[in-house]
């Protein structure tokens, strides 16, 4: 049986005179001990070819979104130790970074077997490919305390010694003891070899911790007073946890970097968040993340006092949420492979892949998050980005619509739920019924992004609906659809959240609606003018899949430009909002899109330290931010 080591695909990008987007050179090596012929080569790449690319020494067979398939010349035999080299031009954009080439590949042999092919990152032809420079300076601190995000106000004296641990003063109530236990467990999960900073029992050379409550601090506010005893005063249970986490951070820093950080001997911290929405989004459709990874990311959010986990559960590539009324969503709607209902995409190869979250998984993750004061906001992306849904439930399509009448920006044909198919609303009603039992959040995110401008225009059912309801164009249909969805959510006690395109074509009722401005910062201001509450998550600052440097060797996407950590940190989301609209700006959010995250190293390289930078932007007042201090603190933050 052939394995990936038997075949290797190397790929490079070259500029071509007269071709703005250049071209690829592919070389397939046969490292097995047998010749092959009559085969086909498939690869996945975000740098897609046009419908009729120019090929040399190969025949283009097909493309489906990021899936491409080619064949060698008729009669070609690839001998052991030999290679097949071919070129492709007619790309839809130039390759700018090493992750812009083939992400995966496999061969289909003449007997129908699928054989894995090993593939490496893209090489750059024609000029050197310099590595990216260091993205984070060493930094410096003027106040020697590890607190990230930095507090609203602090006046602290550095102690000469570090307490072994903090422990509850005599008479501490059971709820406070439980809160300490929660933070001990959080610390232990994040730092498995770290010295635990808190203890439920008195500790020799430790320091006692007293708890007080003051409602005027607000639900998330806290105050820490340092002396022979540490006093934590909090407004609510969230504030209590944030205060305990701040104490754990300071002890962790003082032990981990003794030459830089200390623990306070005296002084005070008075703290509360800048924004009510301090979020992080995770796309689990493009790549599947095991439950343990999702929980660890939530732990990292809690460590940085972020309070919203936006869970992107469906997209073209897969539907990841178990819906008992529609079991095919998590059978047909998640399986990708050469012989599966959906072709490989974004790093998938010869082996079938799947993965979904059972309802028991979801309940456990939601409970884990709630215990850490993190709200889980689920997203199913509709009406666009619905290829997986339509594969699982083909009856939701207009059977009279041509099968390739429009394509999404990602290249998926006919990928949107049809507003004129009444069964669509029956389906979504049953989905919402199950979701509201799983997710206590009053918000349900319904996507609404990237519907192609000619979507549904070849659908007779959609045309009929447009005539009957006097609807104009694709985005008028989208608005009709979204208004019905908004009503369905309202009937179930939920409010609509979505991406900024929900406002297109007439939008929805802004009252109670939360939209996320992702395309560019000025979109957020316009949404606020229309009466929507807004979360700012512009790709130019807060999309954590974006490259951090222009160097070819830096991995990631680049459609929103280059987003170095310093820009993410210093960007002020509220900066363009006039004063009268600033109350509409509810907060900020990091977005983790997973097209490029084929392994944990890529994830950690791109997400950190920028996630911590957004956490500080969400919490810390502008005048208290300090890039050099952040650069010194960020390396202590946990990673996935």
N, C-alpha and C positions, 0 to 999 in steps of 0.2 A: 504494500500500500504506500503510495507516494505521500511525502510530507512536505511541509513548507521549505525545509532545507534543500529539497531536490530542485527547486526552481526559485530564482530570484529576479525581481523586476527592479531595474534602476531607471530613474527618470530625471531629466534635467529640463530647465526652461531656457530658451535662447531668444534674444531679440531677432526679429526678421525685418529686413528693409521693406518698407511699404506696408507692414502689418503692425498696427498699433498695439496689438495684444501679444505679439510674438508667437512662439510655438513650443511644443513639447518634443523631446527626443526620448523614446522608450527603448530599453534594451532588455530582453528576456534571456536569461541564462539557464541552460539545462545542466544541472549538476547531478542528475541521476545517471544510472548506468544503462538507460534504454532510450532509443530515439522516439520522438513523437511526431505525428503529422495529423492533418485534418482537425486540428484543435481550434478553440476560440479563447481569446484572452479578455477577461472582464476586470475592470478596476473601478474604484470609486474616487471621485475628486470633486472638491468644491469649485475648482476652476473648470467649468464645463465647456464642452465643445458646442459649436453651433449645429444646426440640423444637418448641414452638408459640409463637414470639415474637409479641408484638403489633406490627403494622406499620401505618404510615400512609403511603398513596400508594405502596405496593409490595406484592408478593406474595412470601412466603418460599417458596423452592423446595426447598432441601435444605441439610444440614450434614453434613460428614464431618470429625470432629475439629475442626481450625481452619479448614477450608474452608467458606465460606458462599456461597450463591447466591440472588439475588433477581431479580425481574422488575418492570418498571414496569406501570402499569395498561394494560389492553388498549386498543389503538388509540393509545397515547401516541407522539408523534413528538418526538424531541429535535433541534431545529433548530440550525444553525450559530450559535454564540454563545449558545445557550440552556443551560438547566440542568434537572436533575431532582433534586428534594429529597425525601428520605423519612426517616422516623424508625423506629427499632427499639427496643423495650424487651423485658424478659424476658431480661436478661443473667444469666449464672451468677455473676458477681461485678462489683463496681463497677470502673471504670477509675481507677487511681490515678496513672499516670504517662504521659508522652507516647508511650511505646512500647506502650501497651495497646490501641491502635486498629488500623486496617487496616495491614498490613505490605506488602501487594501487592494488585493488582487487575487484572482484564482483562474485556473484553466478549466475549460470543459473539453474533455477528450472526445475522440471520435466514437467511443463506445458509450458516451453520456455521463461518464464519471466526472466529478468535480474535484480538482486537485488544488490544494492551497499553494499560494505563491508568496514568498517573503518579499516585503517591499520596504524601502527606506524613505526618509524625508527627501524632498526635492533638492536637487543640486542646481547651481546657477552657472549657466554657460556664458562665456564671453567676457567675464570679469570676475575678480575675486569676491568671495562672499564673506565679508568680515563678520565676526561675532558681535553681538550686542554689547555695549559697554555696561558697566555696573549701573544698576537702575536705582540703587538706594545708597546715599552717602552714609558714612559712618555715623554722622549726627553728633549732637552734643546736648547735654542737659544742664540747665542752670538750677533746677530743683531736683534732687536725686531720688525721685520716687517713680516706680513703675505703675502708672495709672493710664489705661487706654480703654476708652476715651478719657481725655483729660477733663477734670471736673470744672464746674462753673466757677467755683471760688475755692481757694485753698490758702491757708497760712500755716505752714508746718515747719517744725524744727527737726532736723535729722538726728536720730538717735545714734549712740555709739554701739549699741548692741541690738541684736535681732531676737525678739521673743521666739522661743521654741515653737509655740503655737498660741493662738487665742482660744480661750475656753469660756463657757457661759458662767457668769457670776451666780452665786448661790441664790436660789429662788427663781431662776429663769423659768418661764412658762413653757408648756409642751409645744406650742406653736412655734416659738422661737427656737426651741431645740430641733424641731423638724426642719426649720429653715437652715440652720447650721448644717444639719445632716445632708440636706440637698446640695449645698455648696461644696461640702467635703466630697460627695460622690461626683459632682461635676469636675472638681479639680482632679480627682483620681482618674477619671476617664480621659481627661485631656493631657495629663502629665503623669504617666504611669510610673516613672521613677522619681518624681518630685517628692519633696518632703511636705507632707500634708500640712496646710497652714492653720487648720482649725481642729478642735477636739471637743468632744462632748464632756470629757472628764477633765478635772484640773491637771495641769501639766507643770512640772518643775521648770522654773525659769520661763514660764509662759506669762501671759497677761490676761486678766479677767475682762470679759466683755459683757456690758450691760445693755439692755434694750429699753427704749422708750418710744412712745408713739405720740405724734403731733399731727393732727389732721391738716393743719395749715400748710404743711410741706407738700401736699398733693400726693396723689396715689403713687407717683414714681420718684418723688423727692426723698432725699435722706441727708442727714448730717452726722459727721463723725467727729467726736471730741477725744483727743489723745492726752493721756496722763498716766498715772499709775494704773488706772483702769481706762479701758476704751469704751466709750458710750456711743451706741448707734441709735439715733433717733430717726424714725421713718414715718412717712405719711400713710403708707399702705403696704401690702405684702410685697408688691413689686419693688418699692423703695427699699424695703428691708433686704431683699435679695441683692439689689444693686450695691447696697452698702457692704454686705458681706463679701460680694465679689470683689469690690474695690480693696477690701482688707486682704483678701486672698492674693490679689495681684501684687500688692505692695510687699507682702511677705515673700512671694515667689521671686520677685525681682531682686529683693535684698539678699536672697540666698543664691540665686542663679548668677548674678553679676555683682559680686560683692564690692568690686572696685568702683562701681558706678552708682548703684542704688542702695538706699537705706530705708529703714522703717522709722516712722515719726516717733519722737519721744514726747513732744507736746504739740499743740496746735489744733486746727479745725479744718474740716472740709465741709462745705455747704454745696450741695449738688442737686441738679434736676436736669432733665433732658431739654434740648433745644426744640426738637420736633416730636410730635406724637407718633409719627410713622417712621420707624427706623428699620427698613426692610431689606431682605435678601431673597431673590428669586433663584430657583434652580430648575433648569430644563432637564427632566428625566426621560423625555421622549427620544431625543437624538441618541443619547447613551443612557443605559439603565444603571441606576445606583442602588446597590443593596440597602436593605433597611439599616444596617449598621452604619453605613456611610451617611445616610440621611440624618440619622440621629446624631452622629458626630458633628455634622455641619450645624445642626441646631444647637449643640453644645457650644460650638465656636461662636455662634450668634449670641448666646446667653453670656458667654465670657466677655463679650464686647458690648453688652447691654443693648443689643438690638432686640426688637420685640415683634417682628413680623417675618414669617417664613412663607413666601409666595411659591406655591408648589405647582409647577407647569406640568400637568399630567397627561396631556394629549397634544399631538401634532401630526404632521403628515407621516412621520416615521413610525409612530406607535401610539396606541391608546393604553395607558398603564394602570388604570383604575378598574378594579373588579366591579362590575354592575351585574347583579344577579338576574335582572330582567333580560339582559342581553349578553349571554356568556360568550358569544363569538367575538365580542370586543377584545377579550383577553386570550383568545386563541388565534383566530384569523387576523385580528387587529394588532398583534404584537410580533408575529413570526416573520422573520426576514431570512432569505437564503435563496440559492439558485433555483430550488424547486418548491419554494414556499409561496404563500399568497402574495407576498410583497418581495420585490427584488432587494438585494443588499444595497445599503447606503452608508456613507460616512464611517468607513472602517470595517464594515461587515465583509466577510469573505465566503469561502466555500462552506464553512460550518454554519448551520442554522442558528439564529439567535432569537431570543424572546425576552421574557421577564415582565412581571407586573406586580402590583401591590394588592394583596388580598384585602378584604375589608377588615380582617383581624389585624393585618399589618398596619393599615391606616389608623385604626383605633389606638394601637399601641404608640404610633408615632405622634398622633395628636395629643395623647395623654402625656407623653414624654415632653413635648413642647410646652403644654400648658403648665406643667410642674415647674418649668423654667421661665414662665411669664412670656412665652413666645406664642403668638397667635398664628395658626396655620390657615392661610387663605388659599383654597384650592382653585386651580384654573383648568377648565376644558376649553380649548381654543376653537371657537366657532364664529362665523360660518366657514371661514377659510381654514387652511391647515388641517383639512379633514380627510386626507387620503386614507388613513388607516380606518377611520370610521366607515367610509364608503366601501372599502374592501370587505369589512366585517358585515355590513348591512347594505348590500347593493340596492335593496328596494327603496332606499332613500334618494336615489338618483332619478332624474327625469329620463325615462327610457327612450324618449324621442330625441334627446339631445345628442349631437355628435360626440364621440368619445374623446376627441382632442380639440375641442372648440376654443379652449383658452388654457393658458398655463400660468401658474403662479411665478413670482419672482425667483423662487427656488427651482423652477422647471417642472413642477408636478402638474400633470394635465387634469383638468376638471376636478379640482380638489376642494370645492366648497359645498356645504349643505345648501340645498335649494329652498329658498323661502316659499316657493309655490307648491312644494310637496307637503301636503298636510300631515303626512305620517312623520315628518321631521319633528313636529311639535309634540306628537304623541311620544316619540322616542325621547326627546329632551325632557318632557315632563316626568317620565319614569326615571331618567337619570338624576334629575334634580331631587326627586322624592327620596332616592337612596343617598344622595350626597348630603342632604340636610340632616340625615340621621348620623352621618359620620363626622361632619365638620361643624362645630358649634359657632364658628365665625358667622357674623351677620352679613359678611360680604362673600359673594361668589363671583369669581373672575371668569368672564366668558370670552376673553381674547378680543376678537373683532379686528385683528390687524391683517394687513397685506392681502386684502381681497383684490385680485387683478381687475383692472378698469373695464374689461370686457366680459367679466364673469356673468354667466346666465343669459347672455344676449342671444345664444343659439338654442335656448330652452323654450319650446312652445308653451309649456306650463307657466314659465316666468313671464313670457310675453303676454299671455292671457291675463295674468294677475296685474301686470303693469297697466293694461288697458282698463280693466275693471276698477282698479283703485287709483287711477290717474298718477301712477308712479313713474318717475323719470330716471332711467338709467340704472346702472349697477348699484350706485351708492344710495339711490332712492330705495331700491329693493333691500339693501343692507339695513337702512334705517327702519323700514317696515319690519324686517326680521327682528332687529334689536328691540324695538318697542314692544313687540309681542313677548320676547324673552324677558324684558324688564317686568312686564305684567305677571308673567309666570313666576318669576322670582319673588315679587311682592306678595303674591298669594301664598307663598311658602315662608314668609317672614324673612326674606333675604333682600339685600340691596345689590345692585349691579356694580361691579368693577370691571374695567377693561382697558385696553390700550387706547392711545389717543384717536385712532381712526373710528372708534365708536361714534364720534361726533360728526362724521361725514354724512352727507346726503340728508341732513336734517337732524341727525343724532337721535338722542333720547331725552326724556325729561331730566334736566340736570339735578333736580332736587334729590339728594341722597346718593347721587352717582359719583363714583370715584374713578377718575381716568389717570392713566400713567403716560406722561410725556416722554417718549423715547426717541423720536426721530431727530429732534434738535431742540435746544433750550427754549427758543421763542414760541414753540408750540404750546408749552405749558402756560405762558402768559395769555395766549389766545383762548385756551380752554377756560382759564379763570374768568376771562371777560364774558364768556358764554354762560357762566354760572356754575361750572363744574368744580368740584373739589379735585385737587391735582396732587399727585406724587411725582416728583421729578426723578427721572431715571434716564437721562440722555445718553445715547451711545457714545457721544464724544467725551464723556467723563466717567460714566458709571457702568458701562458694559465691560465685564471682566474677561470676555473672550477677545477683546481688542489687543493688538500688538502694543508692546510698551516702548518700542524703538523702531526706527525705520530700517535698521540693519536686516539683511536678508535672513540671517540666522535666527532672528527673533521669531518665535512661533505665534500664531494667532490669526485672527481676522483683521481686516483693514478698511472695511467699507466706511467706517466712521472716523478714519484717520488713526493717528498714533496717540496712544493714551498712556503716557508715562505715569508712574506713581505720584510724582510731585503734582502733576496736573489734576489727577483724581483728588488729591488731598486739598489743594488750594482752591479748586472750583467752588464757587458759591452759587448754589441753585436758586436762591432767592434774589440774586443780584439784579435780574432783569424785571422783577415784579414791581410795579408801582405800589406805593404804600397802601392804597385802598384795596389792592387785590392780594396782599400778602397773607391774609387770613385764609385764603383759598388754598394756599400752598401747605399741604398737610405734612410733608416730609420728603424724605429721599429714600432711594432704594438701589442696591446693587443688583445687577442682572447677570446670572451665570448661564450663558447659552453654551450648549455642549457639543457643537459640531466638531470642534478641534480637540476635545478632551478624550483622547484614546487611551490615556493612562493617567495614573495619579501624579506622576511627575509634571506632566503638562498642566494638570489642574492646579497643583500647588504653585507652579511657576507663575501662572497667569492670575490666579485669584488673590494670592498674597504677595505683597502687603496691601494691595488695593482694597480688599474687603475691610481691613482695619481702618484704612483711610476714610472710607465711607461711613464707618461706624462713628468715627470722631466728627465727621462733618454733620452727622445726624444728631449728635449729642452736645458737642462743645460749642459755646458761643464763638462767633467769628474772631473776636478780639483775643480769645484765649488759645487759638490755634497757633502752632509753631512747627514748621516743617522740619527743622533740624532736631527738635525734641522728638517728634514722631519717628524720624529715621532712626534715632537711638533706641526707641522703645519697641518698634515694630518687630525686630527679629525675635523677640521673646514670645510673640503670639503663636498659639498652636496652629497646626495645619491639619489637613484632612488625613 
